[in-house]
Amino acid sequence: MLANLNGWHLLIVLAVILLLFGAARLPALARSVGQSARILKGEMRHAPKTAGDEADSPAIADDAPAARTADTRSSS
């Protein structure tokens, strides 16, 4: 269905958006969409993969550097 779209269709859609929102509001609208996309991307990056990982993640992250420093001290 979307494979049949070409440049003219995109131009018509952009013209309709321009008529609906007006030229003055388009930069603010684009900025808002970009900010929302950045927030969503950041939240997805920091979200735990499953509910069980939520409790385990901080403990593993906190213990891992201490274990590495202990290994390097004992091997020297």
Kinemage of the C-alpha trace (Angstrom):
@kinemage 1
@onewidth
@group {chain A} dominant
@subgroup {mainchain}
@vectorlist {calphas} color= white
{ca met a 1} P 0.000 0.000 0.000
{ca leu a 2} L 2.738 2.480 0.911
{ca ala a 3} L 5.001 1.225 -1.874
{ca asn a 4} L 2.978 3.173 -4.458
{ca leu a 5} L 3.694 6.556 -2.838
{ca asn a 6} L 6.003 8.918 -4.697
{ca gly a 7} L 7.355 12.446 -4.315
{ca trp a 8} L 4.116 14.115 -5.306
{ca his a 9} L 2.241 12.382 -2.525
{ca leu a 10} L 4.799 13.593 0.008
{ca leu a 11} L 4.498 17.125 -1.354
{ca ile a 12} L 0.704 17.036 -1.007
{ca val a 13} L 0.930 15.746 2.565
{ca leu a 14} L 3.400 18.504 3.480
{ca ala a 15} L 1.111 21.122 1.920
{ca val a 16} L -1.856 19.855 3.955
{ca ile a 17} L 0.233 19.962 7.160
{ca leu a 18} L 1.283 23.515 6.309
{ca leu a 19} L -2.348 24.530 5.798
{ca leu a 20} L -3.494 22.872 9.029
{ca phe a 21} L -0.812 24.179 11.370
{ca gly a 22} L 0.392 27.341 9.627
{ca ala a 23} L 3.949 28.378 8.858
{ca ala a 24} L 4.486 30.079 12.221
{ca arg a 25} L 3.721 26.945 14.270
{ca leu a 26} L 5.713 24.412 12.213
{ca pro a 27} L 9.137 25.087 13.816
{ca ala a 28} L 7.661 24.735 17.300
{ca leu a 29} L 5.860 21.561 16.243
{ca ala a 30} L 9.058 20.065 14.788
{ca arg a 31} L 11.017 21.023 17.918
{ca ser a 32} L 8.396 19.389 20.129
{ca val a 33} L 8.424 16.169 18.079
{ca gly a 34} L 12.231 16.063 18.193
{ca gln a 35} L 12.302 16.609 21.942
{ca ser a 36} L 9.722 13.876 22.475
{ca ala a 37} L 11.744 11.483 20.312
{ca arg a 38} L 14.920 12.208 22.332
{ca ile a 39} L 13.092 11.618 25.618
{ca leu a 40} L 11.630 8.341 24.357
{ca lys a 41} L 15.019 7.184 23.084
{ca gly a 42} L 16.666 7.985 26.414
{ca glu a 43} L 13.977 6.210 28.402
{ca met a 44} L 14.219 3.126 26.201
{ca arg a 45} L 17.990 3.043 26.655
{ca his a 46} L 17.764 3.193 30.457
{ca ala a 47} L 14.744 0.927 30.887
{ca pro a 48} L 15.349 -2.601 32.199
{ca lys a 49} L 14.702 -5.372 29.683
{ca thr a 50} L 12.422 -7.351 32.000
{ca ala a 51} L 10.819 -6.788 35.386
{ca gly a 52} L 13.244 -9.258 37.030
{ca asp a 53} L 16.269 -7.273 35.840
{ca glu a 54} L 15.072 -4.201 37.707
{ca ala a 55} L 16.095 -5.509 41.143
{ca asp a 56} L 19.301 -7.206 39.951
{ca ser a 57} L 20.763 -4.445 37.804
{ca pro a 58} L 22.033 -2.016 40.493
{ca ala a 59} L 23.634 -4.779 42.569
{ca ile a 60} L 25.456 -6.229 39.581
{ca ala a 61} L 26.548 -2.809 38.395
{ca asp a 62} L 27.821 -1.837 41.869
{ca asp a 63} L 29.664 -5.138 42.526
{ca ala a 64} L 31.362 -5.407 39.147
{ca pro a 65} L 33.855 -2.498 39.540
{ca ala a 66} L 34.760 -3.602 43.067
{ca ala a 67} L 35.429 -7.144 41.859
{ca arg a 68} L 37.658 -5.870 39.067
{ca thr a 69} L 39.714 -3.670 41.373
{ca ala a 70} L 40.100 -6.539 43.843
{ca asp a 71} L 41.343 -8.820 41.033
{ca thr a 72} L 43.874 -6.273 39.818
{ca arg a 73} L 45.195 -5.646 43.330
{ca ser a 74} L 45.648 -9.320 44.138
{ca ser a 75} L 47.380 -10.135 40.845
{ca ser a 76} L 49.997 -7.370 41.215
